[in-house]
Amino acid sequence: MSFELWAPRPASVRLLLDGAEHAMRRNPDGWWRADVEQRPGQDYGFLLDDDPTPLPDPRSLRQPRGVHDLSRVHDLGGFAWTDDRWTGRQLAGSLIYEMHLGTFTPEGTLDAAIGRLPHLVDLGVDFVELLPVNSFNGDWNWGYDGVFWYAVDETYGGPDAYRRFVDACHAAGLAVIQDVVYNHLGPSGNYLPRYAPYLREDSANTWGSSVDLSRREVRDYIVDNALMWLRDMHVDGLRLDAVHALVDDSPTHLLQEMAERVDALSAHLRRPLTLIAESDMNDPKLIMPREAGGYGLHAQWSDDYHHAVHVALTGETAGYYADFEPIEALAKAATRGFFHDGTWSSFRERRHGHPIPPETPTWRLVAYAQDHDQIGNRATGDRLSQTLDDDALAISAMLTLAGPFTPMLFMGEEWAASTPWQFFTAHPEPDLGAATAKGRIAEFARMGWDPEVVPDPQDPKTFRRSKLDWAEPYPEEAGDSRHTRLLAVHRELAALRRREPDLTDPRFSRLSAEWSEDPRWIRLRRGALEIVVNLADAPLEIGEPREVLFATRPLEAGSVPPRSGAIIRA
């Protein structure tokens, strides 16, 4: 295999391979080629014009010495997979578990995470969703500052460790979703503009210049990357970060093009492949079938359901939580998918969203009471476990795992982890680190949070305190604690969800709700089952149910105790 590079900007390009220079010839379309054989383990880079410093490959599969150093040739076909009988998992009916590799275990590696897979199996997880793993600058990061989309960061173990992890997941019956970022690049180590017009200087999003999707080569750069994860790394799905930041005026939107290519690959591999969008647009077009004019993605995250659950349990109404103060917001989000479906958003100061067609399967929305953003983007990265009691946390688990949408848990949520999950970076450049810290403080102004309590993202302690403490769910000495109790609650609810068909029924037509603002309660009906949440200070009379399937506190004489919840067969 020869070396190829899309680089229309430089007038000359030379390949530096294991210390030797090789001329590259340019085609009229801006692609350069050097007919030099690649061998795994070779270090290489590209010399542009008269610059004596070699730059890494935009499609590098490995960056062993960081984002500013040479790339290394890596063989994607050189791994001995053992998952030849793996047939995949469909998203419908499944439970997702979101994790950040650097803080999931003390070691923070893919190999260490393999040792914790039995915990996920016992919990009842179907999909493991990894926060971005592509190469970033520094020793730790959330992953959204990545600059080499094709390379697994060496701090996690690199590409071979990644494949060991996926292989081990499949052996344990777990599918893998990889979070990928195609809407921006990190602030350090992004050399793409030196090579070609990957970015649009006339269009910017929250993180900087937009990716230029008007160019075929840029679209291929993204779609080829998506296919690499699914085909070569045996991943089962992708979570597409912030797709609302993808600016695309093409006749066929990039998301639709990607969905078409992924569906074709799925047919060839004969296993389900899933694309999940993160979007703040509340636009069902993303998940509507292409036959009905949609993009044909398989699911999207539902922040509205999170906001409604969060406000109902915590009483927080600052910033974007304000519109979700009435208990009716939870009823609407639970039965119609979006709360903002063309309604006025006070935070955005405009009407927002569109209704979800009622024939849409409910599993196409991924719902959660906690996730990396909704915890990590709080001023102190505090989890619900740091403000709610055990009964309220059990209600949160019930609304997530017995709710109508595809449930997702954030690592440690299942045992009420006491550790926060804060925003952390390790930018080696002092100016960039200082700017990042300053920017975080400014972000919290609209939410009304005290800037004095915001931890410094560059302080190594911020990263270390965010690591899970596995002694909480698995203490050395057996005993009862809130951590073991909440873990048992999550296991019970996950098992109940698998036993009861009504809890995985995807029909919106089988959903209805009653609610009251004062006293504050909601009864969500899912077929023959009811999910009852009593947030009042007095018992809620519901009559004697035919069967109590789950209760955060025992029911008494046909009533749900104050500040508790239950799942009943009416």
N, C-alpha and C positions, 0 to 999 in steps of 0.2 A: 504494500500500500504506500502510495506517495504522500507528500505533504501538500495540502491545499489551504488557501486562505483568501477570504473576501476582504480586499483592502483597496478600494478605489482612490483613497486619499493620498497615500505616498506615491512618489514618482519611481521609487525603487524599493525592493524588498529582498533581503537575503535571509536564508535559513541558517541559524546557528545550531548545530547538532553535535553534542558531545565535544564541544570546543572547536569544531571545524565549521567553516563557512561554506555555504552552497548557494549558487545563484538561483533565483526563482524567475520564471518567465510569466509575463502578464498576458491574460486574454482581454479582448475588448470589453468584456462585461465586468472587469475589475477583479476577477479571480486570478490568483497567483498559484503557480504549481512548481514543485521541485521533485523530479523523478529520483528520489532517494528512498530506499526501503526503510520502513519503520520497524523497529524491534522493541519489544517491551523493556522498560527500564532505561531507555535513552532519555537524556535531558535535552530540551530544545527550547528555542525561542526565535523571535523574528527581529531583524535589524531593519528599521525603517529609515530610508534616505541616509543621511549622514550621522544619525544618532548612534553612538557607540554602545548604548545600553539596550540589550535585548529585551523585548517585551514577551509576555506569555501568550499562549494561544487562546483566542476567544472561546474555542470549543475544547479547551483542555479538559481531560478526564482525570487529571491528578495534579495537584500543586503541593508537592511534599515539603517545600520550604516557604510556603506562604504565597500570598496573592501578588507580591511584587517580584517573585523569583521565577526561574525557568519552569516550564511545564515538563511533565514526564510522560512518555509514551506508555499507555496502559491498554491491555488486551481485554475488551469487554467479553470476549468469548472464552476467556481462560479460566473460568470458575467451574468447579465440579458441583453443579446443582443436584439436589436430591428430591426436588419437588415435582418430579415428572407426573405424579398422580394428582397433583393439586388442581382442583376444578374451579376454584374461586369462591367468592361469596357475593350474593346479591345484597344491595343496600337495604331493600325492603325487608323489614322485620329485624334489622340488625342493630347492635349497640356499638358506638364508636368511643374510643378512649384516646384523648389527645395528650401527647407528651412532648416535653422538651428534653432531648437526650442529655444535655449538659447538666441538668438538675434533677433528672429522674433517679439517678443513682449517685453514690458518693464519687465514683470514678468518672462518671459523665461520658461513657463510651458506649458504642453499639454492642460490643461484646459483653459489657457489664449488664446492659439492658436485657440481653438474652436470658440471664439468670433470673430475671423477675417475670418472665412470661407466664410461669405457672400461676402467679398471683392474678394475672389478667384472665386466664382460663377459668380459674375458680370463681372469679367475679362474674363471669358470663359475657365477657367482651367478644365481639366478632371482628371489629376493625381496629387496628392500632394506627393512629394518625400522628405522624412525626412532624413537628415544626421544621422549617427549612434547614437543610443540612449542607447546602452548597457553600463553597469556600468563601470565607469572609476574613477581613483583616483583624488581628488580635487573638487573644486566647479564649475569649468567650463572647457570646452574642446571642440575642434571641434567634437570629438567623435571617432576619429581614434586611440585613445589610450585605447580603451576598453579592459577589461580582463575577463568580465563575459558575454559571448555572449547570454545567455538565460535571463538575467535580464535587465529590463528597469531602467536607472539611477534614483535615488530618487530625484535629483534636478529637473527633469522634471515632477515628480509626481508618478513614479513607474508604475507597470503593470496595475493597475486598471484605472489610468488616461489615460494610453495608449489605453486601450480598449474603454474608453469613447470617446477618440479622433477619433478612427477608426469608431466607431458607428455613431458619429456625421457627419463625412465625408460622410459616405454612405447615411445618411439621407438627406444630401445636394446634393447628386448625384456625389460626388467626390470619386475616387478610391485612394488607398494609396500604395505607393512604399516605402519600407524600405531599406535604404542603409546598407549593412552588410559587415563586414571585416573578411575574412577567411584566409588572407595571412600572418598575423602576429598578435602579441598581444602587448598590451601597456607595457611600461617599469616599471610600478609600480603596484603590486598586482597580478602578474601572478604567481600563485602557481602550474600551471599544471606540470612543470618538477619535482616537488616533488612527484607527484603521478605516472606519467607514461611518456614514451618517446613520448610526443606530438610533440617535435621539433627535427629538424635535426641539430646537431651541425656542421656537415660537409658541410652544405649548408646554405648560408645566402642571404638575399635580402637587400633592402635599410633600412629596419627597424629592422634588426636583424636576428636571426635564422629562417630558413624556417619551415613551418609546415610539419610534416612527413606524407605524404599522402600514404606511402607504407603500413601503418598499418590500418587494417580494423576498429579498434575501433576509430581511429582519423577521418577516413572518415565518420563513423556513427555519430560522434560528430558534424561534420559540416552539413551533410545532415539532420540529425534529427532537428538541429537548424533551417535550412531553412524551413522545413515542419512545425515546430512550429509556425513561424511567419504567414505562409499562412493558416494553418488549425486552430490553437487555437487563434491567434490574429486577424484573419479575414483579414489579409493584402492581397492586390491584386497583388503585385509584389515585387521583390527584385532587388536592384542594387548591383552588386557584385564588390567590390572594387579591383582594380589592379590585375586582374586575371592572368596577365603575371608573377606575382610573385609566382604562385602556381606551384611547381615543382612536376610533376606527370608522372612517366614512366610506369604506369599500362596499361594493355591492353585496359581498358575503362577509359578514363580521368574522373577525378572527376566532371568536368563541364558537361560532357555527362551523367554521372550517375545522377547528380542532375536534369538535364533537364528531364530525363526519369521519375524520381520519381515525379517531379512537374507536368509533363503532366498527369501522372496517377492520382494524387490528383485532378487536374483540372477536369478530366473526372468524378471523383466521386462527386465532389462538384457542378458540372455543372455550372461553371463560369470560365472565363478566368483567368489564372495565368501567370504572365509575369516575365521572367528573363532577366535582362539587364546587360551586362558586361562592366566594364571599362577595357580597354586594350590598351597598346601602341604598339601592335604588327602589327596592320593593317592587320590582318589575317581573311579573311571571313569565315574560317572554323568554327569559333565560332558560326556564325549565319546561316550557311548552314544547311539544313535539314539532319537528320541522314540518311535518305535514300540516300542522295548524298555524304555521308562520312563526314558530319559535326557533330558538337556537339548538334545542335538543340536548342541553346539558341535563344531567341526571338529578341534581339536587342543588339547593343553595342554603346557606346559613340563615337563621331567623333571629335577628337581633330583637325584633319586636316581642317575641315570646320571652326572651331573656329579660327585657326591660319590664314587662308586665309581672313576671314572677318576682324579680328583684324588688320592685316597688311594693308589691303585695306583702312580702315577707319582712322587708327592712324599713319601709316607710320613707325611704330616700326619695326626694322629688326635685333635686337640683338638676340643672342642665337639661340634657335630653330625657331625663326621667320624668319631667314635669307632666307631660301629656298622659302618662300611664298611672296617675294617682288613683283614679276611680277603679274599683274592682271590676267594673264593666270592661276595662281595657284587657284584663286577663281573660274574661269570657270571650271577647271578640277575637283576641289573638289565638285562643285555643280552638275556636270553632270556625274561623275564617282564614287563619294563617297569618295575615298581615293585620296589624292594628291600623297603621297608616296605609290606606288603600285609596287615596285620593282626598284624605282628610287634611286639615290644617295642622302643620307641625310648628309648634311655637319655637322650637330650637332652631329650625331651618328658616323660619319666618316665611313659609310658603306652603302651598298644598303639596302633598308628597304621596307617591306610591300609586299602585293600580290594584284592583281586585284580582284575586286568584280565581280562575274558572272553577266552579264547584266540582267538575269532573276530574280535577287534578288529584292524583293520589297524595295523601297527606305525608307519606314517607319522603316526598321530594323536598320537604323542609327539614333541616337539621336543627334541633332545638337543644338548649342547654341552660342551666342555671348559672354556670360559671364556665369561662374559657380563658385562654391566655390573654386576650385583649381586655376583657371585662374585669379581670383581676389586675393584670400587670399595668394597665393604664389608669389605675386608681393611684392617688397620691402616694400611698405607702405600700401598694401591692397587697392589700389585706383581702383575705378570703372571707366568704360568708361565715366560716367557722370562728372567725374572730369577733363577730358581732351577734350571731344567732345562737340560741340554745339548741339542745339536741332535738327537741320536738320540732322546732322550725326547720332544722336541717333535714329531718326526716320528711317533712312536708315538701321541701325543695326536691329531695330525691324522688318522692312520689310524683310530683308534677313533671319531672324530667322523664323518669323511666316508665310511667304509666300514661304519659301524655300521648297525643295523637301523632306526633312527628317522630322522625328518626332521632333517638336520644344520643347525646354525647356528654361524657364526663371529662373533666380536666384532672390530670394526674394529682392524686392525693385527696381529691374531693370525696372519694368513696370512704375515707376514714376520718374526715374532718381534720385534715392536716393542720397543724398549728403553725407551720412554716409559711411565711408570706411568699408571694411570687412577684418579684419586683423587676422593674426595667433595669437591665444591666448592659454595659458595653465595656470593651477593652481597647478602645482606639489608641494605637501607639502615638498618634499625633496629638500633642497637648492642646493645640488650638481647636482641633475637631472635638476632642473630649470636652473641653470647656463649652463649646458652642452647643453640644448635645445636652449637657446639663442645663444650660440656660434655656434651651428650647423646651425642655420638659416642664420647667416651672411655668413658662408662658402658656403651655397647653392647658394647664389646670385652672386658669383664670375663669373660663366660662363655666366650669363646674363648681366654682365656689370653694375649692379646696385650699387649705393653708399652704402656701409655698414653703414655709419654714420646715414642714415635716417631710418634704420630698427628699428621698435618699439620693446621694450622688451616684449616678449610674456608672461612673468610672471607678468608684471605690470597690476594690475586690471583695470587701465584706458584703456589699449589696448582692453580688453573685453567690457567695457562699451561703448567706442566710436563706437564699431561695431554694436550696437543695432539700429534697424530701428527707424526712427522718423515718427510716423504715422500722425503727424500734417502736414507733407508735402503733402501727397495726399488728406488729409481731414482737411483743415484749419478750425479754429473756425469761421472765417468770410469768406463768399463766395468770391471768387476772382480768377483771372486768374494768373497762375504761370507756370514755366516750368514743375513742378511736375504734376499739373492737366492736362496740355496740353499733356505731354508724356503718362500719364495714359489713356487719351482719345484715343491717337494714338494706343496704345496696344489693347484697347478694340475694336476699329474699325477693326484692322487687324485680331484679333481673330475671330470676327464675320464674316468678309469677307472670311476667311479660311473655315468657316462652310458653307457659302452660295455657294461658287464656287467649283464645283467638280474637276476642273483642279488643284486646290491648295492642294488637298489631293490624287490626282492620284499617285499611287505608282510605276508607270512603268518608268524605266530608259529610255526606248525607246521613251518616250514622252518629253524627256529633250534635249535641245540643247542650245548652247551659241555662241554669237559673242562678241568680245572684241577688245579694242584698248589700247595700252600702252601710246601713245602720239598722241592726247589727251586721257586721261585715262577714259574709260567707259566700261561697260559690259551690255549686253542684254541677259537675261536668259529666254528662252522660255519654258513654261509649257503648252503643248497643245495649246489652242487658246489664252492663256494669255502670256504677256511678263512682266518680272520684269526688269525695266530699272534703272540703277544706273549711274549717270553722276558725276564723281569725278574730272572733269576738271574745269578750270576757265572760260570756255565759254559755251554757250548753246549747247545742243546736238540735232541736227535735226533728228526727227523720223517720220515726216509726221503726218497728222491728224489721231489719233486713232479712232476706232469705238466708244470706250467708255473708260473713265478714271475711274478706280475703286478705286484708291487711289493715292495720290500724297503728298510728303512732302512739296512741294511748287507748286502753280498753274502752269500748262503748258501754254506756250505762243506761239501761231502761230505754233503749231505742233513741239515744241521743249521743251526739258527738261532743266530747268534752271541749272546753275552751282551748283555743290555741293548739288545735290538733287536727288530724286528718284521717281519712279511712277510704278504702276501696271496698265497695259492697256489691253484692248481687241483689238487685232490688226485687 
